[in-house]
Amino acid sequence: MEQTFIMIKPDGVQRNLVGEIIGRFEKKGFSLKGLKLLSVERGFAEKHYEDLSSKPFFNGLVEYIISGPVVAMIWEGKNVVTTGRKIIGATNPSDSAPGTIRGDFAVDIGRNVIHGSDSVGSARKEIALWFPEGPVAWSSSLNHWIYE
Ligand code: RTP
């Protein structure tokens, strides 16, 4: 089953949105396979965002991610990478539809509350970086009611 890496960014933690965000993924029907609250060092944040290292906003982005604790999660389910990005909404909250996390809770692109892997390949890479111990192995008894 497909897995994705979801991170609640420091602003989401500081604004007490952790429960709200986890609830949205849970209620959709996805399964939580990894969860931790942690603060990351600059080098770790730079590694996570290494594909964006040439962007003018890279330094600000790294400062933002190391500015407070984040919640790192693995979520599992059918098409969870693409659907997770839909639940999150467009990168710039000005373009995120109401009903999405960024559409409902964010205003500025540099404080957009949450990260989600953009492909199955990035999800694999990000899960390996953030969860070297791997996902927690368990299977929800509700899967019978969620999948045909
Ligand atoms: P994310 O990786 O956080 O899920 O975001 P994304 O794929 O939707 O967007 P991406 O282009 O990968 O950008 C990563 C994060 O960088 C910040 N950003 N700031 N100031 C700016 O113009 C700007 N552009 C992007 C955002 O926090 C974005 O989520």
Backbone and ligand atoms as CSV (ligand in chain L), in Angstrom:
chain,resi,resn,atom,element,x,y,z
A,1,MET,N,N,0.852,-1.211,0.000
A,1,MET,CA,C,0.000,0.000,0.000
A,1,MET,C,C,0.884,1.256,0.000
A,2,GLU,N,N,0.444,2.286,-0.719
A,2,GLU,CA,C,1.251,3.520,-0.860
A,2,GLU,C,C,1.392,4.276,0.471
A,3,GLN,N,N,2.555,4.878,0.641
A,3,GLN,CA,C,2.788,5.697,1.842
A,3,GLN,C,C,3.281,7.082,1.436
A,4,THR,N,N,3.003,8.076,2.287
A,4,THR,CA,C,3.524,9.422,2.064
A,4,THR,C,C,4.083,9.990,3.356
A,5,PHE,N,N,4.958,10.994,3.184
A,5,PHE,CA,C,5.511,11.698,4.337
A,5,PHE,C,C,4.788,13.043,4.475
A,6,ILE,N,N,4.230,13.267,5.641
A,6,ILE,CA,C,3.523,14.521,5.941
A,6,ILE,C,C,4.203,15.159,7.144
A,7,MET,N,N,4.477,16.454,7.039
A,7,MET,CA,C,5.080,17.163,8.170
A,7,MET,C,C,4.244,18.403,8.507
A,8,ILE,N,N,3.849,18.508,9.778
A,8,ILE,CA,C,3.224,19.752,10.248
A,8,ILE,C,C,4.372,20.686,10.602
A,9,LYS,N,N,4.448,21.816,9.919
A,9,LYS,CA,C,5.565,22.751,10.055
A,9,LYS,C,C,5.450,23.510,11.384
A,10,PRO,N,N,6.531,24.227,11.776
A,10,PRO,CA,C,6.522,24.876,13.095
A,10,PRO,C,C,5.302,25.779,13.351
A,11,ASP,N,N,4.821,26.474,12.318
A,11,ASP,CA,C,3.650,27.352,12.528
A,11,ASP,C,C,2.406,26.525,12.846
A,12,GLY,N,N,2.269,25.369,12.236
A,12,GLY,CA,C,1.118,24.499,12.512
A,12,GLY,C,C,1.134,23.983,13.939
A,13,VAL,N,N,2.345,23.658,14.435
A,13,VAL,CA,C,2.472,23.191,15.822
A,13,VAL,C,C,2.163,24.345,16.775
A,14,GLN,N,N,2.784,25.519,16.531
A,14,GLN,CA,C,2.599,26.676,17.424
A,14,GLN,C,C,1.146,27.133,17.454
A,15,ARG,N,N,0.441,26.959,16.335
A,15,ARG,CA,C,-0.953,27.428,16.257
A,15,ARG,C,C,-1.961,26.353,16.691
A,16,ASN,N,N,-1.443,25.272,17.307
A,16,ASN,CA,C,-2.319,24.223,17.855
A,16,ASN,C,C,-3.199,23.563,16.790
A,17,LEU,N,N,-2.620,23.358,15.595
A,17,LEU,CA,C,-3.381,22.730,14.511
A,17,LEU,C,C,-3.091,21.232,14.373
A,18,VAL,N,N,-2.280,20.680,15.296
A,18,VAL,CA,C,-1.866,19.275,15.152
A,18,VAL,C,C,-3.074,18.339,15.139
A,19,GLY,N,N,-3.956,18.488,16.133
A,19,GLY,CA,C,-5.124,17.596,16.224
A,19,GLY,C,C,-6.036,17.731,15.019
A,20,GLU,N,N,-6.276,18.966,14.599
A,20,GLU,CA,C,-7.131,19.243,13.435
A,20,GLU,C,C,-6.576,18.556,12.180
A,21,ILE,N,N,-5.261,18.676,11.987
A,21,ILE,CA,C,-4.645,18.125,10.770
A,21,ILE,C,C,-4.654,16.595,10.806
A,22,ILE,N,N,-4.268,16.023,11.933
A,22,ILE,CA,C,-4.285,14.556,12.036
A,22,ILE,C,C,-5.716,14.055,11.821
A,23,GLY,N,N,-6.688,14.766,12.378
A,23,GLY,CA,C,-8.102,14.375,12.228
A,23,GLY,C,C,-8.537,14.308,10.777
A,24,ARG,N,N,-8.054,15.238,9.973
A,24,ARG,CA,C,-8.467,15.246,8.563
A,24,ARG,C,C,-7.956,14.007,7.821
A,25,PHE,N,N,-6.714,13.603,8.099
A,25,PHE,CA,C,-6.175,12.399,7.452
A,25,PHE,C,C,-6.852,11.141,8.004
A,26,GLU,N,N,-7.092,11.126,9.316
A,26,GLU,CA,C,-7.769,9.960,9.920
A,26,GLU,C,C,-9.175,9.798,9.366
A,27,LYS,N,N,-9.929,10.913,9.340
A,27,LYS,CA,C,-11.338,10.820,8.920
A,27,LYS,C,C,-11.461,10.448,7.448
A,28,LYS,N,N,-10.477,10.831,6.639
A,28,LYS,CA,C,-10.486,10.442,5.227
A,28,LYS,C,C,-10.452,8.917,5.084
A,29,GLY,N,N,-9.730,8.261,6.001
A,29,GLY,CA,C,-9.612,6.795,5.930
A,29,GLY,C,C,-8.183,6.310,5.814
A,30,PHE,N,N,-7.218,7.254,5.866
A,30,PHE,CA,C,-5.816,6.846,5.788
A,30,PHE,C,C,-5.338,6.338,7.149
A,31,SER,N,N,-4.265,5.548,7.121
A,31,SER,CA,C,-3.729,4.948,8.350
A,31,SER,C,C,-2.413,5.593,8.737
A,32,LEU,N,N,-2.285,5.907,10.014
A,32,LEU,CA,C,-1.061,6.505,10.560
A,32,LEU,C,C,-0.041,5.403,10.806
A,33,LYS,N,N,1.128,5.515,10.167
A,33,LYS,CA,C,2.153,4.465,10.290
A,33,LYS,C,C,3.441,4.959,10.941
A,34,GLY,N,N,3.465,6.262,11.284
A,34,GLY,CA,C,4.633,6.819,11.975
A,34,GLY,C,C,4.276,8.210,12.448
A,35,LEU,N,N,4.772,8.589,13.645
A,35,LEU,CA,C,4.422,9.905,14.211
A,35,LEU,C,C,5.462,10.326,15.226
A,36,LYS,N,N,6.048,11.513,15.026
A,36,LYS,CA,C,6.926,12.049,16.077
A,36,LYS,C,C,6.987,13.568,16.039
A,37,LEU,N,N,7.148,14.138,17.254
A,37,LEU,CA,C,7.354,15.585,17.409
A,37,LEU,C,C,8.846,15.774,17.608
A,38,LEU,N,N,9.462,16.599,16.774
A,38,LEU,CA,C,10.910,16.797,16.919
A,38,LEU,C,C,11.335,18.144,16.359
A,39,SER,N,N,12.479,18.620,16.860
A,39,SER,CA,C,13.101,19.813,16.280
A,39,SER,C,C,14.265,19.320,15.439
A,40,VAL,N,N,14.436,19.921,14.256
A,40,VAL,CA,C,15.540,19.463,13.408
A,40,VAL,C,C,16.634,20.524,13.306
A,41,GLU,N,N,17.848,20.061,13.084
A,41,GLU,CA,C,19.019,20.922,12.915
A,41,GLU,C,C,19.021,21.482,11.487
A,42,ARG,N,N,19.779,22.559,11.325
A,42,ARG,CA,C,19.879,23.205,10.004
A,42,ARG,C,C,20.280,22.213,8.901
A,43,GLY,N,N,21.304,21.390,9.159
A,43,GLY,CA,C,21.805,20.461,8.134
A,43,GLY,C,C,20.727,19.470,7.704
A,44,PHE,N,N,19.902,19.050,8.664
A,44,PHE,CA,C,18.825,18.107,8.364
A,44,PHE,C,C,17.752,18.784,7.491
A,45,ALA,N,N,17.405,20.024,7.855
A,45,ALA,CA,C,16.401,20.766,7.068
A,45,ALA,C,C,16.926,21.008,5.655
A,46,GLU,N,N,18.224,21.324,5.542
A,46,GLU,CA,C,18.819,21.551,4.209
A,46,GLU,C,C,18.775,20.275,3.374
A,47,LYS,N,N,18.969,19.138,4.028
A,47,LYS,CA,C,18.922,17.850,3.323
A,47,LYS,C,C,17.482,17.579,2.844
A,48,HIS,N,N,16.516,17.813,3.733
A,48,HIS,CA,C,15.118,17.578,3.361
A,48,HIS,C,C,14.736,18.406,2.129
A,49,TYR,N,N,15.181,19.677,2.103
A,49,TYR,CA,C,14.792,20.585,1.012
A,49,TYR,C,C,15.914,20.739,-0.027
A,50,GLU,N,N,16.806,19.727,-0.153
A,50,GLU,CA,C,17.985,19.903,-1.011
A,50,GLU,C,C,17.621,20.225,-2.466
A,51,ASP,N,N,16.485,19.733,-2.963
A,51,ASP,CA,C,16.077,20.009,-4.347
A,51,ASP,C,C,15.784,21.496,-4.566
A,52,LEU,N,N,15.568,22.237,-3.469
A,52,LEU,CA,C,15.210,23.660,-3.588
A,52,LEU,C,C,16.396,24.571,-3.260
A,53,SER,N,N,17.610,23.969,-3.166
A,53,SER,CA,C,18.759,24.735,-2.652
A,53,SER,C,C,19.136,25.932,-3.525
A,54,SER,N,N,18.743,25.919,-4.811
A,54,SER,CA,C,19.096,27.061,-5.669
A,54,SER,C,C,18.022,28.154,-5.647
A,55,LYS,N,N,16.920,27.907,-4.950
A,55,LYS,CA,C,15.809,28.889,-4.950
A,55,LYS,C,C,16.141,30.077,-4.041
A,56,PRO,N,N,15.654,31.265,-4.418
A,56,PRO,CA,C,15.954,32.452,-3.598
A,56,PRO,C,C,15.359,32.368,-2.192
A,57,PHE,N,N,14.303,31.555,-2.024
A,57,PHE,CA,C,13.648,31.460,-0.708
A,57,PHE,C,C,14.222,30.343,0.163
A,58,PHE,N,N,15.300,29.668,-0.337
A,58,PHE,CA,C,15.821,28.480,0.366
A,58,PHE,C,C,16.241,28.791,1.815
A,59,ASN,N,N,17.035,29.856,2.013
A,59,ASN,CA,C,17.524,30.147,3.377
A,59,ASN,C,C,16.368,30.455,4.324
A,60,GLY,N,N,15.413,31.232,3.840
A,60,GLY,CA,C,14.233,31.575,4.660
A,60,GLY,C,C,13.436,30.329,4.996
A,61,LEU,N,N,13.353,29.425,4.025
A,61,LEU,CA,C,12.610,28.173,4.221
A,61,LEU,C,C,13.274,27.317,5.302
A,62,VAL,N,N,14.602,27.231,5.239
A,62,VAL,CA,C,15.333,26.446,6.240
A,62,VAL,C,C,15.178,27.093,7.625
A,63,GLU,N,N,15.295,28.412,7.714
A,63,GLU,CA,C,15.105,29.118,8.999
A,63,GLU,C,C,13.722,28.811,9.573
A,64,TYR,N,N,12.728,28.817,8.706
A,64,TYR,CA,C,11.332,28.540,9.096
A,64,TYR,C,C,11.213,27.122,9.668
A,65,ILE,N,N,11.791,26.157,8.995
A,65,ILE,CA,C,11.613,24.758,9.409
A,65,ILE,C,C,12.361,24.460,10.717
A,66,ILE,N,N,13.455,25.197,10.968
A,66,ILE,CA,C,14.192,24.950,12.221
A,66,ILE,C,C,13.739,25.878,13.356
A,67,SER,N,N,12.688,26.684,13.111
A,67,SER,CA,C,12.291,27.697,14.100
A,67,SER,C,C,11.507,27.123,15.280
A,68,GLY,N,N,11.129,25.861,15.223
A,68,GLY,CA,C,10.376,25.240,16.315
A,68,GLY,C,C,10.123,23.790,15.978
A,69,PRO,N,N,9.526,23.041,16.909
A,69,PRO,CA,C,9.274,21.625,16.622
A,69,PRO,C,C,8.285,21.418,15.472
A,70,VAL,N,N,8.459,20.291,14.808
A,70,VAL,CA,C,7.564,19.881,13.718
A,70,VAL,C,C,6.989,18.506,14.067
A,71,VAL,N,N,5.888,18.153,13.445
A,71,VAL,CA,C,5.332,16.808,13.613
A,71,VAL,C,C,5.545,16.052,12.301
A,72,ALA,N,N,6.328,14.980,12.384
A,72,ALA,CA,C,6.642,14.164,11.205
A,72,ALA,C,C,5.756,12.924,11.223
A,73,MET,N,N,5.153,12.623,10.078
A,73,MET,CA,C,4.222,11.488,10.036
A,73,MET,C,C,4.378,10.673,8.753
A,74,ILE,N,N,4.062,9.398,8.869
A,74,ILE,CA,C,3.886,8.533,7.696
A,74,ILE,C,C,2.404,8.187,7.643
A,75,TRP,N,N,1.775,8.452,6.499
A,75,TRP,CA,C,0.372,8.057,6.296
A,75,TRP,C,C,0.303,7.063,5.153
A,76,GLU,N,N,-0.569,6.097,5.276
A,76,GLU,CA,C,-0.673,5.023,4.285
A,76,GLU,C,C,-2.091,4.916,3.753
A,77,GLY,N,N,-2.209,4.600,2.463
A,77,GLY,CA,C,-3.527,4.355,1.873
A,77,GLY,C,C,-3.449,4.418,0.361
A,78,LYS,N,N,-4.534,4.037,-0.287
A,78,LYS,CA,C,-4.605,4.056,-1.754
A,78,LYS,C,C,-4.438,5.498,-2.249
A,79,ASN,N,N,-3.485,5.726,-3.160
A,79,ASN,CA,C,-3.224,7.057,-3.738
A,79,ASN,C,C,-2.969,8.149,-2.697
A,80,VAL,N,N,-2.376,7.765,-1.571
A,80,VAL,CA,C,-2.243,8.733,-0.465
A,80,VAL,C,C,-1.328,9.915,-0.819
A,81,VAL,N,N,-0.368,9.718,-1.755
A,81,VAL,CA,C,0.516,10.840,-2.105
A,81,VAL,C,C,-0.303,11.949,-2.775
A,82,THR,N,N,-1.015,11.596,-3.839
A,82,THR,CA,C,-1.798,12.587,-4.590
A,82,THR,C,C,-2.959,13.110,-3.759
A,83,THR,N,N,-3.674,12.213,-3.108
A,83,THR,CA,C,-4.825,12.653,-2.310
A,83,THR,C,C,-4.369,13.499,-1.121
A,84,GLY,N,N,-3.219,13.119,-0.540
A,84,GLY,CA,C,-2.673,13.911,0.571
A,84,GLY,C,C,-2.398,15.341,0.131
A,85,ARG,N,N,-1.830,15.510,-1.075
A,85,ARG,CA,C,-1.561,16.859,-1.601
A,85,ARG,C,C,-2.862,17.626,-1.823
A,86,LYS,N,N,-3.923,16.899,-2.206
A,86,LYS,CA,C,-5.231,17.579,-2.383
A,86,LYS,C,C,-5.787,18.034,-1.043
A,87,ILE,N,N,-5.641,17.190,-0.020
A,87,ILE,CA,C,-6.117,17.551,1.325
A,87,ILE,C,C,-5.354,18.784,1.823
A,88,ILE,N,N,-4.051,18.849,1.489
A,88,ILE,CA,C,-3.192,19.957,1.919
A,88,ILE,C,C,-3.523,21.253,1.168
A,89,GLY,N,N,-3.741,21.164,-0.134
A,89,GLY,CA,C,-4.048,22.346,-0.946
A,89,GLY,C,C,-2.808,22.924,-1.610
A,90,ALA,N,N,-3.014,23.898,-2.491
A,90,ALA,CA,C,-1.926,24.492,-3.278
A,90,ALA,C,C,-0.873,25.123,-2.368
A,91,THR,N,N,0.398,25.130,-2.876
A,91,THR,CA,C,1.536,25.638,-2.097
A,91,THR,C,C,1.279,27.040,-1.554
A,92,ASN,N,N,0.770,27.928,-2.419
A,92,ASN,CA,C,0.483,29.297,-1.987
A,92,ASN,C,C,-0.954,29.361,-1.452
A,93,PRO,N,N,-1.112,29.656,-0.168
A,93,PRO,CA,C,-2.457,29.663,0.419
A,93,PRO,C,C,-3.441,30.593,-0.304
A,94,SER,N,N,-2.912,31.575,-1.062
A,94,SER,CA,C,-3.819,32.439,-1.847
A,94,SER,C,C,-4.519,31.630,-2.938
A,95,ASP,N,N,-3.888,30.528,-3.338
A,95,ASP,CA,C,-4.471,29.682,-4.393
A,95,ASP,C,C,-5.115,28.413,-3.837
A,96,SER,N,N,-5.002,28.185,-2.535
A,96,SER,CA,C,-5.534,26.935,-1.961
A,96,SER,C,C,-7.040,27.071,-1.761
A,97,ALA,N,N,-7.763,26.052,-2.210
A,97,ALA,CA,C,-9.228,26.103,-2.110
A,97,ALA,C,C,-9.674,25.999,-0.651
A,98,PRO,N,N,-10.753,26.711,-0.303
A,98,PRO,CA,C,-11.359,26.490,1.012
A,98,PRO,C,C,-11.694,25.014,1.161
A,99,GLY,N,N,-11.526,24.491,2.353
A,99,GLY,CA,C,-11.741,23.053,2.566
A,99,GLY,C,C,-10.432,22.291,2.602
A,100,THR,N,N,-9.388,22.877,1.997
A,100,THR,CA,C,-8.055,22.277,2.130
A,100,THR,C,C,-7.404,22.841,3.403
A,101,ILE,N,N,-6.348,22.170,3.866
A,101,ILE,CA,C,-5.694,22.625,5.105
A,101,ILE,C,C,-5.116,24.027,4.920
A,102,ARG,N,N,-4.370,24.224,3.836
A,102,ARG,CA,C,-3.796,25.564,3.619
A,102,ARG,C,C,-4.888,26.580,3.299
A,103,GLY,N,N,-5.921,26.166,2.574
A,103,GLY,CA,C,-7.033,27.062,2.247
A,103,GLY,C,C,-7.777,27.513,3.489
A,104,ASP,N,N,-7.834,26.657,4.486
A,104,ASP,CA,C,-8.584,26.981,5.703
A,104,ASP,C,C,-7.729,27.664,6.763
A,105,PHE,N,N,-6.412,27.368,6.783
A,105,PHE,CA,C,-5.620,27.794,7.951
A,105,PHE,C,C,-4.382,28.627,7.620
A,106,ALA,N,N,-4.122,28.956,6.365
A,106,ALA,CA,C,-2.892,29.693,6.061
A,106,ALA,C,C,-3.165,30.889,5.154
A,107,VAL,N,N,-2.256,31.873,5.237
A,107,VAL,CA,C,-2.380,33.105,4.449
A,107,VAL,C,C,-1.146,33.301,3.570
A,108,ASP,N,N,0.037,33.003,4.126
A,108,ASP,CA,C,1.297,33.351,3.478
A,108,ASP,C,C,2.023,32.092,2.993
A,109,ILE,N,N,2.639,32.155,1.813
A,109,ILE,CA,C,3.356,30.984,1.275
A,109,ILE,C,C,4.505,30.544,2.191
A,110,GLY,N,N,5.087,31.492,2.893
A,110,GLY,CA,C,6.203,31.179,3.797
A,110,GLY,C,C,5.766,30.707,5.177
A,111,ARG,N,N,4.455,30.562,5.374
A,111,ARG,CA,C,3.897,30.036,6.639
A,111,ARG,C,C,2.696,29.171,6.276
A,112,ASN,N,N,2.975,28.124,5.475
A,112,ASN,CA,C,1.846,27.363,4.912
A,112,ASN,C,C,1.574,26.045,5.637
A,113,VAL,N,N,2.007,25.975,6.907
A,113,VAL,CA,C,1.485,25.017,7.901
A,113,VAL,C,C,1.892,23.554,7.745
A,114,ILE,N,N,2.048,23.086,6.519
A,114,ILE,CA,C,2.181,21.625,6.329
A,114,ILE,C,C,2.963,21.315,5.058
A,115,HIS,N,N,3.642,20.195,5.079
A,115,HIS,CA,C,4.355,19.670,3.908
A,115,HIS,C,C,3.821,18.272,3.591
A,116,GLY,N,N,3.735,17.960,2.310
A,116,GLY,CA,C,3.406,16.593,1.901
A,116,GLY,C,C,4.244,16.200,0.705
A,117,SER,N,N,4.734,14.977,0.667
A,117,SER,CA,C,5.561,14.501,-0.458
A,117,SER,C,C,4.830,14.725,-1.778
A,118,ASP,N,N,5.617,15.095,-2.829
A,118,ASP,CA,C,4.973,15.403,-4.109
A,118,ASP,C,C,4.958,14.235,-5.093
A,119,SER,N,N,5.573,13.104,-4.730
A,119,SER,CA,C,5.556,11.922,-5.609
A,119,SER,C,C,5.851,10.696,-4.746
A,120,VAL,N,N,5.600,9.522,-5.310
A,120,VAL,CA,C,5.881,8.290,-4.567
A,120,VAL,C,C,7.389,8.184,-4.314
A,121,GLY,N,N,8.204,8.624,-5.292
A,121,GLY,CA,C,9.662,8.587,-5.134
A,121,GLY,C,C,10.126,9.508,-4.010
A,122,SER,N,N,9.616,10.757,-3.979
A,122,SER,CA,C,10.003,11.672,-2.881
A,122,SER,C,C,9.520,11.130,-1.554
A,123,ALA,N,N,8.350,10.516,-1.534
A,123,ALA,CA,C,7.823,9.959,-0.277
A,123,ALA,C,C,8.794,8.920,0.266
A,124,ARG,N,N,9.276,8.051,-0.623
A,124,ARG,CA,C,10.224,7.009,-0.189
A,124,ARG,C,C,11.477,7.632,0.413
A,125,LYS,N,N,12.009,8.647,-0.298
A,125,LYS,CA,C,13.231,9.329,0.150
A,125,LYS,C,C,13.003,10.026,1.492
A,126,GLU,N,N,11.870,10.715,1.602
A,126,GLU,CA,C,11.599,11.503,2.818
A,126,GLU,C,C,11.314,10.594,4.015
A,127,ILE,N,N,10.601,9.492,3.774
A,127,ILE,CA,C,10.336,8.549,4.877
A,127,ILE,C,C,11.659,7.954,5.369
A,128,ALA,N,N,12.559,7.634,4.428
A,128,ALA,CA,C,13.863,7.062,4.827
A,128,ALA,C,C,14.673,8.079,5.635
A,129,LEU,N,N,14.568,9.377,5.260
A,129,LEU,CA,C,15.316,10.423,5.974
A,129,LEU,C,C,14.757,10.647,7.382
A,130,TRP,N,N,13.446,10.745,7.483
A,130,TRP,CA,C,12.806,11.124,8.757
A,130,TRP,C,C,12.528,9.929,9.661
A,131,PHE,N,N,12.364,8.767,9.054
A,131,PHE,CA,C,12.053,7.551,9.832
A,131,PHE,C,C,13.016,6.435,9.451
A,132,PRO,N,N,14.322,6.580,9.795
A,132,PRO,CA,C,15.280,5.526,9.440
A,132,PRO,C,C,14.899,4.193,10.077
A,133,GLU,N,N,14.120,4.246,11.157
A,133,GLU,CA,C,13.654,3.012,11.825
A,133,GLU,C,C,12.494,2.375,11.060
A,134,GLY,N,N,11.938,3.073,10.070
A,134,GLY,CA,C,10.850,2.540,9.262
A,134,GLY,C,C,9.492,2.760,9.893
A,135,PRO,N,N,8.421,2.461,9.140
A,135,PRO,CA,C,7.076,2.653,9.658
A,135,PRO,C,C,6.729,1.626,10.740
A,136,VAL,N,N,5.712,1.945,11.524
A,136,VAL,CA,C,5.180,0.985,12.503
A,136,VAL,C,C,4.296,-0.004,11.741
A,137,ALA,N,N,4.522,-1.296,11.967
A,137,ALA,CA,C,3.751,-2.318,11.237
A,137,ALA,C,C,2.447,-2.621,11.980
A,138,TRP,N,N,1.335,-2.194,11.390
A,138,TRP,CA,C,0.033,-2.574,11.945
A,138,TRP,C,C,-0.993,-2.393,10.838
A,139,SER,N,N,-2.124,-3.043,10.964
A,139,SER,CA,C,-3.150,-2.947,9.933
A,139,SER,C,C,-4.478,-2.611,10.597
A,140,SER,N,N,-5.145,-1.568,10.104
A,140,SER,CA,C,-6.391,-1.118,10.721
A,140,SER,C,C,-7.510,-2.130,10.489
A,141,SER,N,N,-8.256,-2.410,11.552
A,141,SER,CA,C,-9.388,-3.335,11.414
A,141,SER,C,C,-10.526,-2.689,10.615
A,142,LEU,N,N,-10.419,-1.362,10.380
A,142,LEU,CA,C,-11.470,-0.671,9.603
A,142,LEU,C,C,-11.264,-0.800,8.101
A,143,ASN,N,N,-10.091,-1.337,7.659
A,143,ASN,CA,C,-9.797,-1.370,6.229
A,143,ASN,C,C,-10.905,-2.056,5.425
A,144,HIS,N,N,-11.553,-3.043,6.037
A,144,HIS,CA,C,-12.654,-3.744,5.370
A,144,HIS,C,C,-13.784,-2.768,5.008
A,145,TRP,N,N,-13.937,-1.700,5.804
A,145,TRP,CA,C,-15.011,-0.727,5.581
A,145,TRP,C,C,-14.556,0.456,4.741
A,146,ILE,N,N,-13.258,0.521,4.460
A,146,ILE,CA,C,-12.707,1.644,3.697
A,146,ILE,C,C,-12.371,1.222,2.260
A,147,TYR,N,N,-11.980,-0.060,2.098
A,147,TYR,CA,C,-11.595,-0.562,0.765
A,147,TYR,C,C,-12.547,-1.651,0.312
A,148,GLU,N,N,-12.927,-1.605,-0.973
A,148,GLU,CA,C,-13.829,-2.596,-1.549
A,148,GLU,C,C,-13.130,-3.945,-1.663
L,1,RTP,P1,P,6.034,21.382,0.510
L,1,RTP,O1,O,7.281,20.757,-0.104
L,1,RTP,O2,O,6.302,22.161,1.769
L,1,RTP,O3,O,4.884,20.413,0.644
L,1,RTP,O4,O,5.537,22.455,-0.497
L,1,RTP,P2,P,5.268,22.322,-2.030
L,1,RTP,O5,O,5.785,21.026,-2.593
L,1,RTP,O6,O,3.814,22.608,-2.190
L,1,RTP,O7,O,6.137,23.537,-2.568
L,1,RTP,P3,P,7.683,23.628,-2.961
L,1,RTP,O8,O,7.758,24.378,-4.236
L,1,RTP,O9,O,8.372,22.300,-2.836
L,1,RTP,O10,O,8.214,24.592,-1.820
L,1,RTP,C1,C,8.524,24.106,-0.555
L,1,RTP,C2,C,8.137,25.121,0.476
L,1,RTP,O11,O,8.926,26.293,0.307
L,1,RTP,C3,C,8.194,27.431,0.722
L,1,RTP,N1,N,8.154,28.391,-0.371
L,1,RTP,N2,N,8.336,29.655,-0.202
L,1,RTP,N3,N,8.664,32.430,-0.602
L,1,RTP,C4,C,8.390,31.662,-1.646
L,1,RTP,O12,O,8.231,32.085,-2.758
L,1,RTP,C5,C,8.231,30.229,-1.392
L,1,RTP,N4,N,7.975,29.330,-2.314
L,1,RTP,C6,C,7.923,28.137,-1.661
L,1,RTP,C7,C,6.810,26.952,1.109
L,1,RTP,O13,O,6.795,26.733,2.532
L,1,RTP,C8,C,6.695,25.632,0.375
L,1,RTP,O14,O,5.762,24.786,0.990
